[in-house]
Amino acid sequence: MTIWCPDLSMASGPIYLAVADAIEADIRSGALAVGERLPPQRELAYQLGVTLGTVTRAYREAERRRLLRGETGRGTYVAPEEMDVSPLIPREDRSSDLDLARNFAYPHLNPDLSKGLARLARTPGIDRLNGFVPSEGLASHRETGASLFDLFHLTADPSNIALTCGAQHGIQVLLQALFRPGDGVAVDEFTYPSILNSAPHLGLKLVPIPLMQATSGEFLGMDPAALAEAARSQDVKGVFLMPNMHNPTTHTMTLAEREAIVAVAREFGLKIIEDDPYTPFVETKLPALGALAPELTASIASISKLISPGSRIGFVHVPREYGNSVRNLIGESTWMASPITAELISGWVRDGTLKRTLAEKRKANAIRYELASAVLGTSRLQGAADKVFAWLGLPVGVDPGVVEANLAHQGVAALSSRYFQVSDRGVKPYMRVTFGSIVGEIEFRRALELLDWARTSDPGERFRASPVG
């Protein structure tokens, strides 16, 4: 087969943009068809006589334009005009799901919304919430954010807090406020799936950094020496971290691990985005990165996993110098987070509802973890009773993609490691197992038993009828 190779003889400007433009032109003309595989980056670089980094940057730019789609372990392909819906996005009717994939953290234990709305209706001066407010949110709601950050082990200044439409919106705003297109942002080798798409669409280069591992094989925190090397050699300007209940490995960084990363960040002037939505579940009380390095760190707090994803309220706490940029970006993207739902959340924080709901969810999670340990065993299960998901190692030779597909055939949603890895890296033999999206205990056990069967059965038997009743 003839390798695709663009003619750049008439190109002007940056070569990487010329390659991306050529990809776009050939897709529009039909010279590159949907599903067609592009040449490996190293091979195209050789054909064009340019550096590998130039082609890598060109492919990333084409992915940002939604022209290409990287498939871990397989290569880069021309993307369809209509992308597949992510398995992380919920459907309207999920009543029959055996859902070990989406990490919704016990939404059936969330507070009674009708009671919350009744209380909200009695709030004095409520009509003022039905108008425009500052993009950073009302002062009273930023005070709520400061109270919430206490649960994240950060003493926050309300004047440095802004409200966002959930944590994911907060991540987008902070990526834009702290970095510029072309900057490198370090992430763990396994990381939050949303940033794998959002950062490249903003023109940012994600740089995966290895995680340290214990002698038992358990994953630990980001390797500070590898981060330092990336800062020296790959134009890394910042780092995205989840210090508590890392998604997906569940690891909570020790104080020494946090201090080592902060030392590297200070040495190289790296900006830190700290996203820790599960911190209030974690029993270990360690200072946030924003407490250890307040001059470098932008921290995110969210109530979606705690009491109310439907309210779409999150909070960001940033160094003062980035405050105006954050306010402007919130205004440009959505003008403001809803003051109505912000007041709903503030009431739940003030009256103790948040504290009571967290206690109930922690209790339920301990029971689910105990069951998962009994069914799946603890030798390959990284997690704990205060972690709302676990990281499951698979037997040698078992393909996590095959396990995921087989589970889907049995009506169980699960996520293999490929959803958490930066493109162009081989898929590792792990699955993330969530505890709180299935309501019933019987259904949760059945999903675990099907997972146990799928990961251990003979490959030739996997698509036969499940032995689990």
C-alpha positions as CSV (number, residue, x, y, z in Angstrom):
1,M,0.0,0.0,0.0
2,T,1.3,3.5,-0.9
3,I,2.0,5.6,2.2
4,W,0.1,8.8,2.4
5,C,2.6,11.7,2.1
6,P,1.6,15.3,1.5
7,D,3.3,17.7,-1.0
8,L,4.7,20.5,1.1
9,S,6.7,22.2,-1.7
10,M,4.4,25.2,-1.7
11,A,3.8,25.4,2.0
12,S,4.6,28.5,4.0
13,G,4.6,29.0,7.8
14,P,5.0,26.2,10.4
15,I,5.5,22.8,8.8
16,Y,3.2,21.1,11.4
17,L,0.3,23.4,10.4
18,A,1.0,22.6,6.7
19,V,0.8,18.9,7.4
20,A,-2.5,19.4,9.4
21,D,-3.9,21.5,6.5
22,A,-2.9,18.9,4.0
23,I,-4.7,16.2,6.1
24,E,-7.8,18.4,6.2
25,A,-7.7,19.1,2.4
26,D,-7.3,15.5,1.5
27,I,-10.2,14.5,3.8
28,R,-12.4,17.1,2.2
29,S,-11.5,16.0,-1.3
30,G,-11.9,12.3,-0.5
31,A,-8.3,11.4,-1.0
32,L,-8.3,10.3,2.6
33,A,-11.4,8.3,3.5
34,V,-13.1,7.9,6.8
35,G,-11.5,5.0,8.7
36,E,-8.3,5.2,6.7
37,R,-5.1,4.7,8.7
38,L,-2.5,7.4,8.5
39,P,1.2,6.4,8.4
40,P,3.0,6.0,11.7
41,Q,4.5,9.3,12.8
42,R,8.1,8.2,12.6
43,E,7.6,6.9,9.1
44,L,5.9,10.0,7.8
45,A,8.6,12.2,9.4
46,Y,11.3,10.2,7.5
47,Q,9.4,10.6,4.2
48,L,9.0,14.3,4.7
49,G,12.5,14.9,6.0
50,V,11.3,16.5,9.2
51,T,11.5,15.8,12.9
52,L,9.3,13.3,14.7
53,G,8.1,16.1,16.9
54,T,6.9,18.1,13.9
55,V,4.7,15.2,12.7
56,T,3.5,14.5,16.3
57,R,2.4,18.1,16.6
58,A,0.7,18.0,13.2
59,Y,-1.3,14.9,14.2
60,R,-2.3,16.5,17.5
61,E,-3.5,19.6,15.6
62,A,-5.5,17.4,13.3
63,E,-7.0,15.6,16.3
64,R,-7.8,19.0,17.8
65,R,-9.8,19.8,14.6
66,R,-11.6,16.4,15.0
67,L,-10.1,15.2,11.7
68,L,-8.2,12.3,13.2
69,R,-8.7,9.8,16.0
70,G,-5.9,8.0,17.7
71,E,-6.7,4.4,18.8
72,T,-4.3,3.2,21.5
73,G,-2.1,0.4,20.2
74,R,-3.5,0.5,16.7
75,G,-2.6,3.9,15.2
76,T,-4.2,7.1,13.9
77,Y,-7.3,7.0,11.6
78,V,-9.5,9.5,9.8
79,A,-12.3,10.2,12.1
80,P,-16.0,9.9,11.1
81,E,-18.0,13.1,11.0
82,E,-20.2,11.7,13.7
83,M,-18.0,10.4,16.6
84,D,-19.2,7.5,18.8
85,V,-20.8,8.5,22.1
86,S,-18.4,8.1,24.9
87,P,-19.3,5.2,27.3
88,L,-18.8,7.6,30.1
89,I,-21.8,9.7,29.1
90,P,-25.0,8.4,30.7
91,R,-28.1,7.5,28.8
92,E,-31.6,8.7,29.8
93,D,-32.8,5.2,30.5
94,R,-30.3,3.4,32.6
95,S,-32.6,1.3,34.7
96,S,-31.3,-2.0,33.5
97,D,-27.6,-1.2,33.5
98,L,-25.1,-3.3,35.5
99,D,-22.8,-0.3,35.5
100,L,-19.2,-0.7,36.7
101,A,-18.0,1.9,34.3
102,R,-19.4,5.3,35.3
103,N,-18.2,6.7,38.6
104,F,-21.4,8.4,39.8
105,A,-20.7,7.7,43.5
106,Y,-24.1,6.6,44.9
107,P,-26.5,9.2,43.3
108,H,-29.4,7.2,44.9
109,L,-28.1,8.5,48.3
110,N,-28.1,12.1,47.3
111,P,-30.3,14.5,49.3
112,D,-34.1,14.8,48.7
113,L,-34.2,17.4,45.9
114,S,-37.9,18.3,46.6
115,K,-37.0,19.3,50.2
116,G,-34.0,21.3,49.0
117,L,-36.1,23.2,46.5
118,A,-38.8,23.8,49.1
119,R,-36.2,25.3,51.4
120,L,-34.8,27.3,48.5
121,A,-38.3,28.7,47.8
122,R,-38.4,30.1,51.3
123,T,-35.1,31.9,51.0
124,P,-35.4,35.6,51.6
125,G,-34.6,37.7,48.5
126,I,-34.6,34.7,46.2
127,D,-35.7,36.8,43.2
128,R,-32.2,38.3,43.1
129,L,-30.9,34.9,42.0
130,N,-33.0,35.0,38.9
131,G,-30.8,37.6,37.2
132,F,-27.2,38.1,36.1
133,V,-24.5,37.9,38.8
134,P,-20.7,38.4,38.5
135,S,-19.0,35.7,36.5
136,E,-17.0,34.6,39.6
137,G,-20.3,34.2,41.5
138,L,-21.9,35.9,44.5
139,A,-19.8,36.6,47.6
140,S,-22.0,34.4,49.7
141,H,-21.6,31.5,47.3
142,R,-17.8,31.9,47.2
143,E,-17.9,31.7,51.0
144,T,-19.6,28.3,50.5
145,G,-16.8,27.4,48.3
146,A,-14.3,28.3,51.0
147,S,-16.2,26.0,53.4
148,L,-16.2,23.2,50.9
149,F,-12.4,23.5,50.3
150,D,-12.0,22.8,54.0
151,L,-13.1,19.2,53.2
152,F,-10.3,19.2,50.6
153,H,-7.8,20.2,53.2
154,L,-7.2,23.7,51.8
155,T,-7.8,27.0,53.6
156,A,-9.2,29.0,50.7
157,D,-9.6,32.8,50.4
158,P,-13.1,33.5,49.1
159,S,-11.7,36.4,47.0
160,N,-9.6,33.9,45.1
161,I,-12.6,31.5,44.4
162,A,-14.8,31.4,41.4
163,L,-17.8,29.3,40.7
164,T,-17.9,27.0,37.6
165,C,-20.4,24.8,36.0
166,G,-18.9,21.7,37.6
167,A,-15.4,20.4,37.9
168,Q,-15.0,19.6,34.2
169,H,-15.8,23.2,33.3
170,G,-13.3,24.2,36.0
171,I,-10.6,22.1,34.3
172,Q,-11.3,23.7,30.9
173,V,-11.2,27.2,32.4
174,L,-7.9,26.5,34.2
175,L,-6.2,24.9,31.2
176,Q,-7.0,28.1,29.3
177,A,-6.1,30.5,32.1
178,L,-2.8,29.0,33.0
179,F,-1.4,27.8,29.7
180,R,-1.1,28.8,26.0
181,P,-1.5,26.7,22.9
182,G,1.6,24.6,22.3
183,D,2.5,24.3,26.0
184,G,3.2,20.9,27.4
185,V,1.1,19.7,30.4
186,A,2.3,16.7,32.3
187,V,-0.2,14.1,33.3
188,D,0.0,10.7,35.0
189,E,0.5,7.7,32.7
190,F,-3.1,6.9,33.7
191,T,-5.3,9.9,34.1
192,Y,-8.8,11.4,34.0
193,P,-10.3,10.6,30.6
194,S,-11.8,14.0,30.0
195,I,-8.5,15.8,29.9
196,L,-7.2,13.5,27.2
197,N,-9.7,15.1,24.8
198,S,-10.1,18.6,26.2
199,A,-6.4,19.5,26.4
200,P,-5.5,18.7,22.8
201,H,-8.6,20.6,21.6
202,L,-7.1,23.7,23.4
203,G,-3.8,23.2,21.5
204,L,-2.0,21.8,24.6
205,K,0.4,18.9,24.4
206,L,-0.1,16.2,27.0
207,V,3.1,14.6,28.3
208,P,2.5,11.3,30.1
209,I,4.7,10.8,33.2
210,P,5.3,7.3,34.7
211,L,3.8,6.4,38.0
212,M,6.1,4.9,40.6
213,Q,5.3,1.4,41.7
214,A,5.7,-0.5,45.0
215,T,7.4,-3.9,45.0
216,S,4.0,-5.4,45.2
217,G,3.1,-3.8,41.9
218,E,0.7,-1.3,43.4
219,F,0.8,2.1,41.6
220,L,2.0,5.1,43.6
221,G,2.3,8.8,42.8
222,M,3.9,10.5,39.8
223,D,7.7,9.9,39.4
224,P,9.2,13.3,40.3
225,A,12.5,12.5,38.5
226,A,10.6,11.8,35.3
227,L,8.6,15.0,35.7
228,A,11.9,17.0,36.1
229,E,13.2,15.4,32.9
230,A,10.0,16.2,31.0
231,A,10.3,19.8,32.2
232,R,13.9,20.0,30.9
233,S,13.3,18.3,27.6
234,Q,9.7,18.5,26.5
235,D,8.7,22.1,27.2
236,V,6.4,21.1,30.0
237,K,4.9,24.2,31.6
238,G,2.6,22.6,34.1
239,V,1.2,19.4,35.6
240,F,-2.3,18.0,36.2
241,L,-2.6,15.9,39.4
242,M,-5.2,14.0,41.5
243,P,-3.4,13.6,44.8
244,N,-6.3,11.9,46.7
245,M,-8.0,8.8,45.3
246,H,-6.2,9.1,42.0
247,N,-8.4,8.2,39.1
248,P,-8.1,5.4,38.1
249,T,-5.4,3.8,40.3
250,T,-7.0,5.0,43.6
251,H,-3.6,5.9,45.1
252,T,-3.5,8.7,47.7
253,M,-0.1,10.5,47.5
254,T,1.9,10.5,50.7
255,L,3.2,13.7,52.2
256,A,6.6,12.9,50.9
257,E,5.3,12.3,47.4
258,R,3.5,15.6,47.4
259,E,6.5,17.5,48.7
260,A,8.7,15.9,46.0
261,I,6.4,17.0,43.2
262,V,6.1,20.5,44.7
263,A,9.9,20.7,44.8
264,V,10.1,19.9,41.1
265,A,7.3,22.4,40.3
266,R,9.2,25.1,42.2
267,E,12.5,24.3,40.5
268,F,11.1,24.6,37.0
269,G,8.2,27.1,37.6
270,L,5.5,24.5,36.7
271,K,1.9,25.5,37.3
272,I,-0.2,22.9,39.1
273,I,-3.8,22.0,38.5
274,E,-5.2,20.0,41.4
275,D,-8.4,18.1,40.7
276,D,-9.6,16.0,43.6
277,P,-13.3,15.4,43.5
278,Y,-13.2,12.3,45.8
279,T,-11.1,13.8,48.6
280,P,-13.9,14.1,51.2
281,F,-14.4,10.3,51.0
282,V,-10.7,9.7,51.9
283,E,-9.9,9.0,55.6
284,T,-6.2,10.1,55.2
285,K,-6.0,13.9,56.0
286,L,-3.1,15.4,54.1
287,P,-2.5,19.0,53.0
288,A,-3.7,19.8,49.5
289,L,-1.1,20.8,46.9
290,G,-2.7,24.2,47.0
291,A,-1.7,24.4,50.7
292,L,1.9,23.2,50.0
293,A,2.5,25.5,47.0
294,P,-0.2,28.2,46.9
295,E,1.7,30.4,44.5
296,L,1.8,27.7,41.9
297,T,-1.5,25.8,42.4
298,A,-5.0,26.1,41.1
299,S,-7.3,23.8,43.0
300,I,-10.8,22.5,42.1
301,A,-13.6,21.4,44.4
302,S,-16.9,19.9,43.2
303,I,-20.1,18.7,44.8
304,S,-21.0,16.4,41.9
305,K,-19.7,13.2,43.4
306,L,-20.7,14.3,46.9
307,I,-24.4,15.4,46.8
308,S,-25.6,16.9,43.5
309,P,-24.3,16.4,40.0
310,G,-27.4,17.9,38.6
311,S,-26.7,21.3,40.1
312,R,-23.5,21.6,38.0
313,I,-21.7,23.7,40.6
314,G,-17.9,23.6,41.1
315,F,-15.3,25.9,42.6
316,V,-11.8,26.9,41.6
317,H,-9.3,28.5,43.9
318,V,-6.4,30.2,42.0
319,P,-3.4,32.4,42.8
320,R,-4.5,36.0,42.7
321,E,-2.6,36.8,39.5
322,Y,-4.9,34.5,37.5
323,G,-8.2,35.7,39.0
324,N,-9.1,38.1,36.2
325,S,-8.3,35.6,33.5
326,V,-10.5,33.0,35.2
327,R,-13.4,35.4,35.6
328,N,-13.2,36.4,31.9
329,L,-13.0,32.8,30.7
330,I,-16.1,31.8,32.8
331,G,-17.9,34.9,31.3
332,E,-16.9,34.0,27.8
333,S,-17.9,30.3,28.1
334,T,-21.1,30.5,30.1
335,W,-21.3,33.9,31.7
336,M,-21.8,32.4,35.1
337,A,-22.6,29.3,37.0
338,S,-26.3,29.2,38.1
339,P,-26.8,31.3,41.3
340,I,-30.0,29.4,41.8
341,T,-28.4,26.0,42.2
342,A,-25.4,27.6,44.0
343,E,-27.9,28.7,46.6
344,L,-29.4,25.2,46.8
345,I,-25.9,23.8,47.5
346,S,-25.1,26.5,50.0
347,G,-28.2,25.6,52.0
348,W,-27.1,21.9,52.0
349,V,-23.7,22.9,53.2
350,R,-25.0,25.2,56.0
351,D,-27.7,22.8,57.4
352,G,-25.5,19.8,57.6
353,T,-27.0,17.8,54.7
354,L,-23.6,17.5,53.0
355,K,-22.0,16.1,56.1
356,R,-24.8,13.6,56.7
357,T,-24.9,12.5,53.0
358,L,-21.1,11.9,53.0
359,A,-21.4,9.7,56.1
360,E,-24.1,7.6,54.5
361,K,-22.1,7.2,51.3
362,R,-18.9,6.3,53.2
363,K,-20.8,3.5,55.0
364,A,-22.3,2.2,51.8
365,N,-19.0,2.2,50.1
366,A,-17.2,0.2,52.8
367,I,-19.8,-2.5,52.3
368,R,-19.3,-2.5,48.5
369,Y,-15.6,-2.6,48.8
370,E,-15.8,-5.6,51.1
371,L,-18.0,-7.4,48.6
372,A,-15.7,-6.5,45.7
373,S,-12.7,-7.9,47.6
374,A,-14.6,-11.1,48.4
375,V,-15.6,-11.7,44.8
376,L,-12.5,-10.4,43.0
377,G,-9.8,-11.1,45.6
378,T,-7.4,-8.5,47.0
379,S,-4.2,-9.7,45.3
380,R,-4.9,-7.7,42.1
381,L,-7.4,-5.2,43.4
382,Q,-5.9,-1.8,44.3
383,G,-8.3,0.2,46.4
384,A,-9.7,0.5,49.9
385,A,-12.9,0.9,51.9
386,D,-12.7,4.7,51.5
387,K,-12.2,4.6,47.8
388,V,-15.3,4.7,45.6
389,F,-13.7,2.6,42.8
390,A,-10.9,0.1,42.4
391,W,-8.1,-0.6,39.9
392,L,-8.2,-4.3,38.9
393,G,-5.1,-6.0,37.5
394,L,-5.9,-8.8,34.9
395,P,-4.1,-12.1,34.6
396,V,-1.1,-12.3,32.3
397,G,-2.2,-12.5,28.6
398,V,-5.7,-11.2,29.2
399,D,-6.6,-8.3,26.9
400,P,-8.7,-5.7,28.8
401,G,-10.5,-4.7,25.6
402,V,-11.7,-8.3,25.2
403,V,-12.9,-8.4,28.8
404,E,-14.7,-5.1,28.3
405,A,-16.4,-6.3,25.1
406,N,-17.4,-9.6,26.7
407,L,-18.9,-7.8,29.7
408,A,-20.9,-5.6,27.3
409,H,-22.2,-8.8,25.7
410,Q,-23.4,-9.8,29.2
411,G,-25.0,-6.5,29.9
412,V,-22.3,-5.1,32.1
413,A,-20.6,-1.7,31.4
414,A,-16.9,-1.6,32.4
415,L,-13.9,0.4,31.3
416,S,-10.5,-0.9,30.3
417,S,-7.3,1.0,30.9
418,R,-7.3,2.4,27.3
419,Y,-9.8,5.2,28.4
420,F,-7.2,6.5,30.9
421,Q,-4.0,6.4,28.8
422,V,-2.5,9.0,26.5
423,S,-2.6,8.0,22.8
424,D,0.2,5.9,21.3
425,R,0.9,3.9,24.4
426,G,0.2,0.1,24.6
427,V,-2.9,-0.8,26.5
428,K,-2.1,-2.1,30.0
429,P,-3.9,-5.1,31.6
430,Y,-6.2,-3.2,34.0
431,M,-9.8,-2.3,34.4
432,R,-11.4,0.4,36.6
433,V,-14.3,-1.0,38.7
434,T,-16.7,1.6,40.2
435,F,-18.8,0.8,43.3
436,G,-21.6,3.4,43.4
437,S,-23.5,3.5,40.1
438,I,-25.5,0.3,40.6
439,V,-28.4,0.8,43.1
440,G,-29.1,-2.8,44.3
441,E,-26.7,-5.0,46.2
442,I,-27.9,-8.1,44.3
443,E,-27.2,-6.4,41.0
444,F,-23.8,-5.2,42.2
445,R,-22.8,-8.7,43.2
446,R,-24.0,-10.1,39.8
447,A,-21.9,-7.5,37.9
448,L,-18.8,-8.4,40.0
449,E,-19.3,-12.1,39.4
450,L,-19.6,-11.5,35.7
451,L,-16.4,-9.5,35.7
452,D,-14.6,-12.2,37.6
453,W,-15.8,-14.8,35.1
454,A,-14.9,-12.6,32.1
455,R,-11.3,-12.0,33.3
456,T,-10.5,-15.6,34.1
457,S,-12.5,-17.8,31.6
458,D,-10.8,-19.4,28.6
459,P,-10.6,-16.9,25.7
460,G,-12.5,-19.4,23.5
461,E,-15.3,-19.6,26.0
462,R,-15.8,-15.9,26.7
463,F,-18.7,-15.3,24.3
464,R,-20.7,-18.3,25.4
465,A,-23.6,-17.9,27.8
466,S,-22.4,-16.7,31.2
467,P,-22.6,-19.3,34.0
468,V,-23.7,-16.5,36.4
469,G,-27.5,-16.6,36.9
